[in-house]
Amino acid sequence: MPSTTKMHADELDIDAALVGGLIADQFPQWGELPLTRVESAGTDNATYRLGDDLVVRLPRLPGGGHQVDFEHRWLPRLAPHLPLAVPEPLAKGGPGRGYALPWGVYRWLEGHNAYDSPITELTDAAVELGRFVAALRTVDVTGGPASYRPGPLHVCDDGTRSAIQDLGAAGLLDAARATALADEALRLPRWDRAPVWLHADLLPGNLLAVDGRLTAVIDFGCLGVGEPTADTLPAWTVFSGESRRLFREAAEFDDATWERGRAWALFWGVGAVHYYRGGRNPVLTAVGTRAIEEALADY
């Protein structure tokens, strides 16, 4: 099994031999199960299916070990409140064989990510994902870590503005329209209510579907407590038209959050395309392009 394709210079070397050795050393009860790499455009974890019922996830970046500890602590607490399946942590491994980070074993969730196998039952998915987002906001936030997304949306920093101009010069977006939306974001009211839980990374690659129907939400590495703006992102990366309306309605987003969400979709998309274009990550480039186009069209 080949090692994972590197997208960052400091990415750790992870291959099937390493993963198999870690399993054999620390969880010998699973040591004889077949191991198969799961391809992913994600940037944070290497993923391997273990037998029929398990999956192993290992952080790819040196600072990524906290995600494993985080998921093993919080997912069991959140899962009973959520209407869609989420990863179920079963065991947490430690450093070994030259790999210095914690890693996790989870129950396998059936399905394919919604980028590679797009959701076809969009109206049902819009309602189900909207209810998921709304349910997440109702869970007690006591002890939850602060989310770093979407950050202070009232500020469109110089880096974002520079990226807008760069992409405009390359013919990848309407820079004048994007700048106008960014300027409008400066005038939007800020979230003034109590902080809530948000997934903060609801991209197509983090949604699982079976036969075109949404079944699960995965990859909670950006999970945190804050304002819910970032969880509007599927409106512009997955849904459109009627399904977008149904998603908003089920998620119970107020007008101000929705307007901030459109700006966040633009900012996220600009950042993704500017950083990953040129073949660095074609999937995230494509998703970022759609976020930009849909946000500007909806503006």
Backbone torsions as a table, in degrees:
resi	resn	phi	psi	omega
1	MET	NA	125.5	-177.1
2	PRO	-72.1	158.7	175.8
3	SER	-70.5	161.1	-179.3
4	THR	-67.2	149.5	177.7
5	THR	-71.1	129.9	-176.8
6	LYS	-83.7	135.9	174.8
7	MET	-115.7	-8.8	177.0
8	HIS	-131.7	144.0	-176.9
9	ALA	-62.4	-31.3	-177.6
10	ASP	-95.3	13.5	-178.2
11	GLU	-65.9	140.5	-177.3
12	LEU	-75.3	148.4	176.1
13	ASP	-80.6	115.7	-179.5
14	ILE	-132.0	126.3	175.3
15	ASP	-140.9	177.5	-174.9
16	ALA	-63.4	-33.2	179.1
17	ALA	-63.7	-42.6	177.5
18	LEU	-63.6	-48.2	-177.2
19	VAL	-63.4	-44.3	178.5
20	GLY	-61.1	-38.9	178.6
21	GLY	-66.3	-41.4	177.5
22	LEU	-62.3	-42.9	177.8
23	ILE	-62.0	-47.8	-177.9
24	ALA	-61.2	-38.9	-178.4
25	ASP	-71.6	-43.1	-168.6
26	GLN	-104.1	-25.4	179.2
27	PHE	-135.2	68.4	-174.2
28	PRO	-59.9	-21.7	177.9
29	GLN	-63.1	-19.6	178.8
30	TRP	-110.7	5.6	-171.4
31	GLY	-65.2	-23.8	-178.4
32	GLU	-93.8	-1.4	-177.7
33	LEU	-75.9	144.3	178.7
34	PRO	-66.5	147.9	-175.9
35	LEU	-121.6	128.7	-178.1
36	THR	-133.9	126.3	178.8
37	ARG	-66.2	138.6	175.8
38	VAL	-104.3	116.4	-179.6
39	GLU	-68.0	140.6	-179.6
40	SER	-154.6	146.0	174.4
41	ALA	-88.0	-1.0	179.4
42	GLY	-63.3	154.8	-174.8
43	THR	-105.3	-6.9	-170.1
44	ASP	-101.6	-31.7	-170.8
45	ASN	-134.7	148.2	165.7
46	ALA	-95.8	137.7	-172.1
47	THR	-128.1	134.1	179.2
48	TYR	-133.6	131.5	173.7
49	ARG	-79.1	135.7	-177.3
50	LEU	-118.9	107.5	-174.2
51	GLY	64.9	-151.6	-179.2
52	ASP	-91.4	-24.6	-165.6
53	ASP	-116.7	-1.4	-173.3
54	LEU	-127.0	159.6	173.8
55	VAL	-142.4	140.9	-179.7
56	VAL	-111.2	131.5	177.8
57	ARG	-123.8	129.4	-178.5
58	LEU	-126.0	128.2	177.8
59	PRO	-58.6	136.6	-180.0
60	ARG	-87.1	-24.7	-173.1
61	LEU	-108.5	147.4	-174.0
62	PRO	-54.6	-33.0	-178.1
63	GLY	-93.4	13.5	-171.7
64	GLY	-90.9	0.4	-175.1
65	GLY	-64.4	-25.9	-178.4
66	HIS	-63.4	-25.8	-178.7
67	GLN	-62.8	-37.9	-179.3
68	VAL	-66.1	-48.8	177.6
69	ASP	-58.2	-41.1	-177.9
70	PHE	-62.5	-49.6	-178.5
71	GLU	-64.7	-40.0	-179.8
72	HIS	-67.9	-24.6	177.6
73	ARG	-82.9	-45.7	-167.1
74	TRP	-97.5	-31.6	-176.7
75	LEU	-61.2	-41.8	177.0
76	PRO	-62.0	-27.2	178.6
77	ARG	-77.5	-36.6	-176.8
78	LEU	-81.6	-36.3	-170.2
79	ALA	-52.3	-43.3	-177.3
80	PRO	-62.7	-17.6	-177.6
81	HIS	-94.7	-5.6	-169.3
82	LEU	-106.4	140.2	-175.8
83	PRO	-84.2	-3.4	175.2
84	LEU	-120.6	154.5	178.3
85	ALA	-65.7	146.2	175.5
86	VAL	-134.1	164.7	-179.4
87	PRO	-57.0	140.6	179.0
88	GLU	-111.6	105.9	179.7
89	PRO	-66.7	134.1	180.0
90	LEU	-115.3	-33.0	-178.0
91	ALA	-158.6	147.1	178.5
92	LYS	-117.2	121.4	178.8
93	GLY	-92.6	165.9	-179.8
94	GLY	-120.2	-177.3	-179.7
95	PRO	-58.7	151.6	177.0
96	GLY	174.2	157.3	176.8
97	ARG	54.0	34.4	178.9
98	GLY	87.0	-4.7	177.0
99	TYR	-95.6	125.7	-165.5
100	ALA	-101.1	4.7	-171.8
101	LEU	-115.1	160.1	168.5
102	PRO	-68.7	155.5	179.4
103	TRP	-147.6	167.4	-172.1
104	GLY	-133.0	152.3	171.4
105	VAL	-113.0	130.9	-176.1
106	TYR	-129.1	163.3	172.8
107	ARG	-73.3	137.4	-179.7
108	TRP	-68.6	133.9	174.7
109	LEU	-106.5	124.1	179.2
110	GLU	-66.7	149.7	176.0
111	GLY	127.9	171.0	176.9
112	HIS	-120.5	148.8	-179.0
113	ASN	-65.3	150.8	-170.4
114	ALA	-76.9	-2.0	170.3
115	TYR	-83.6	-49.9	-179.1
116	ASP	-70.9	-35.0	179.5
117	SER	-128.1	84.6	-172.8
118	PRO	-55.9	145.7	175.4
119	ILE	-66.5	130.6	178.2
120	THR	-102.1	-28.0	178.1
121	GLU	-89.2	70.0	-169.5
122	LEU	-70.2	-35.7	-179.0
123	THR	-66.9	-42.5	176.9
124	ASP	-63.8	-43.8	-179.3
125	ALA	-62.9	-38.6	-179.9
126	ALA	-60.6	-44.4	179.6
127	VAL	-67.4	-44.3	-177.0
128	GLU	-66.8	-42.5	180.0
129	LEU	-71.5	-36.0	175.3
130	GLY	-61.2	-43.0	177.7
131	ARG	-65.7	-34.2	176.5
132	PHE	-61.6	-48.1	-179.6
133	VAL	-62.3	-43.4	-179.8
134	ALA	-65.0	-40.7	-180.0
135	ALA	-65.8	-39.1	179.3
136	LEU	-58.9	-37.2	-178.2
137	ARG	-69.3	-16.3	-177.2
138	THR	-88.7	-11.1	-176.1
139	VAL	-75.4	140.3	179.1
140	ASP	-55.0	130.4	-175.7
141	VAL	-94.5	3.1	-175.9
142	THR	-54.1	124.1	179.4
143	GLY	82.8	-6.9	-177.6
144	GLY	-70.9	142.4	-179.6
145	PRO	-74.8	151.3	-180.0
146	ALA	-67.9	135.3	174.5
147	SER	-76.3	145.3	174.7
148	TYR	-98.3	4.7	176.6
149	ARG	-120.2	145.8	-2.1
150	PRO	-85.2	7.0	-178.6
151	GLY	76.5	-169.7	-177.5
152	PRO	-77.1	88.9	-176.5
153	LEU	-64.1	-16.5	178.9
154	HIS	-71.3	-6.1	178.3
155	VAL	-118.6	118.2	170.3
156	CYS	-99.5	103.0	-168.8
157	ASP	-73.0	170.1	-176.8
158	ASP	-61.5	-33.5	179.8
159	GLY	-64.1	-41.8	177.5
160	THR	-65.5	-43.4	-179.6
161	ARG	-64.7	-39.3	177.6
162	SER	-64.5	-41.0	179.1
163	ALA	-64.7	-38.1	176.6
164	ILE	-59.6	-44.3	-180.0
165	GLN	-66.4	-40.9	178.5
166	ASP	-61.2	-46.0	-178.8
167	LEU	-69.3	-33.8	175.9
168	GLY	-64.3	-43.2	179.1
169	ALA	-63.6	-28.9	178.8
170	ALA	-86.2	1.5	179.4
171	GLY	75.9	21.3	-175.5
172	LEU	-97.9	-9.2	173.4
173	LEU	-162.7	167.4	175.6
174	ASP	-86.8	100.1	-173.3
175	ALA	-63.3	-37.6	-179.2
176	ALA	-64.8	-44.3	-179.7
177	ARG	-68.1	-41.4	179.0
178	ALA	-63.6	-40.1	178.6
179	THR	-66.1	-37.5	177.9
180	ALA	-63.4	-41.6	177.5
181	LEU	-65.8	-40.9	177.6
182	ALA	-61.5	-42.3	179.1
183	ASP	-63.7	-39.4	179.3
184	GLU	-63.8	-33.6	179.2
185	ALA	-59.8	-28.7	178.5
186	LEU	-63.5	-26.8	-174.9
187	ARG	-97.2	-2.3	-177.4
188	LEU	-73.7	142.2	176.5
189	PRO	-65.5	143.0	-179.9
190	ARG	-83.5	160.7	175.2
191	TRP	-64.0	125.1	-176.5
192	ASP	-123.4	19.8	178.9
193	ARG	-110.1	-178.9	-178.4
194	ALA	-63.6	148.2	177.4
195	PRO	-65.2	152.6	-178.6
196	VAL	-134.1	165.1	173.7
197	TRP	-72.5	141.3	170.8
198	LEU	-143.0	143.6	176.7
199	HIS	-69.0	-45.7	171.4
200	ALA	75.1	4.1	179.6
201	ASP	-147.6	46.8	-175.2
202	LEU	-82.6	65.4	177.3
203	LEU	-89.3	161.9	179.2
204	PRO	-54.6	-35.8	180.0
205	GLY	-68.5	-13.2	179.3
206	ASN	-105.4	13.0	174.6
207	LEU	-116.2	136.5	178.6
208	LEU	-108.3	141.8	179.2
209	ALA	-132.7	146.5	173.2
210	VAL	-123.2	122.6	-178.3
211	ASP	53.1	40.7	176.0
212	GLY	80.8	1.7	-178.6
213	ARG	-110.4	135.4	178.4
214	LEU	-64.5	130.2	-177.9
215	THR	-127.3	-24.3	-173.4
216	ALA	-156.9	158.9	173.7
217	VAL	-121.1	131.2	-176.9
218	ILE	-124.9	179.3	174.6
219	ASP	57.2	84.1	-178.5
220	PHE	-99.3	28.2	-177.8
221	GLY	-64.9	-21.5	178.9
222	CYS	-102.0	4.7	-179.2
223	LEU	-54.4	139.5	177.5
224	GLY	-173.7	-174.5	-177.4
225	VAL	-114.8	129.3	-179.3
226	GLY	177.1	-141.4	175.7
227	GLU	-94.0	152.1	-169.0
228	PRO	-85.9	7.2	-172.8
229	THR	-52.7	-43.6	-174.5
230	ALA	-61.3	-25.4	-178.3
231	ASP	-80.5	3.9	169.1
232	THR	-81.0	-10.2	-169.7
233	LEU	-53.9	-36.9	178.8
234	PRO	-59.2	-22.1	178.7
235	ALA	-57.2	-31.5	-175.7
236	TRP	-112.5	-6.8	178.1
237	THR	-111.9	-15.1	-178.3
238	VAL	-125.4	-44.3	-170.1
239	PHE	-105.7	167.9	174.4
240	SER	-161.7	162.0	175.2
241	GLY	54.6	-127.8	-176.5
242	GLU	-63.7	-39.4	-179.6
243	SER	-65.6	-34.3	176.0
244	ARG	-63.4	-43.2	178.6
245	ARG	-62.4	-43.5	-179.8
246	LEU	-64.8	-38.3	177.5
247	PHE	-61.9	-47.6	179.8
248	ARG	-60.6	-43.9	-178.0
249	GLU	-62.6	-45.6	-178.9
250	ALA	-69.2	-32.5	-179.6
251	ALA	-80.8	-13.2	176.9
252	GLU	61.1	44.8	176.7
253	PHE	-81.5	130.9	175.4
254	ASP	-76.3	171.1	-175.0
255	ASP	-59.9	-45.4	-175.9
256	ALA	-65.1	-41.8	178.7
257	THR	-63.9	-39.9	179.4
258	TRP	-63.4	-42.8	178.4
259	GLU	-65.7	-41.4	175.4
260	ARG	-62.3	-37.1	-179.4
261	GLY	-62.8	-39.6	177.3
262	ARG	-62.1	-42.9	177.7
263	ALA	-65.0	-40.5	178.2
264	TRP	-62.3	-40.3	178.0
265	ALA	-59.0	-42.4	177.2
266	LEU	-63.1	-49.8	-176.7
267	PHE	-62.5	-44.1	179.4
268	TRP	-62.8	-46.0	-178.9
269	GLY	-62.2	-42.5	178.0
270	VAL	-60.7	-45.0	179.6
271	GLY	-62.6	-42.7	-178.2
272	ALA	-65.8	-47.9	-177.4
273	VAL	-67.2	-42.6	-178.0
274	HIS	-62.8	-37.6	-176.8
275	TYR	-84.1	-41.3	-169.7
276	TYR	-98.4	-5.2	-178.6
277	ARG	-63.6	168.9	179.9
278	GLY	78.1	21.4	175.6
279	GLY	92.0	1.2	-178.9
280	ARG	-67.3	-38.5	174.7
281	ASN	-158.9	91.1	-175.9
282	PRO	-59.9	-32.4	-178.5
283	VAL	-67.2	-51.7	-179.2
284	LEU	-66.8	-29.6	174.2
285	THR	-64.2	-43.7	-179.9
286	ALA	-66.0	-43.1	179.3
287	VAL	-65.8	-40.4	177.3
288	GLY	-63.3	-39.3	178.0
289	THR	-62.2	-42.9	178.4
290	ARG	-64.4	-41.7	179.3
291	ALA	-57.7	-44.2	179.1
292	ILE	-62.7	-51.2	-175.6
293	GLU	-61.5	-44.7	-177.5
294	GLU	-70.2	-39.2	178.9
295	ALA	-63.7	-43.7	-179.6
296	LEU	-69.4	-37.7	178.1
297	ALA	-66.5	-33.1	-178.0
298	ASP	-82.6	-12.4	-175.2
299	TYR	-73.7	NA	NA
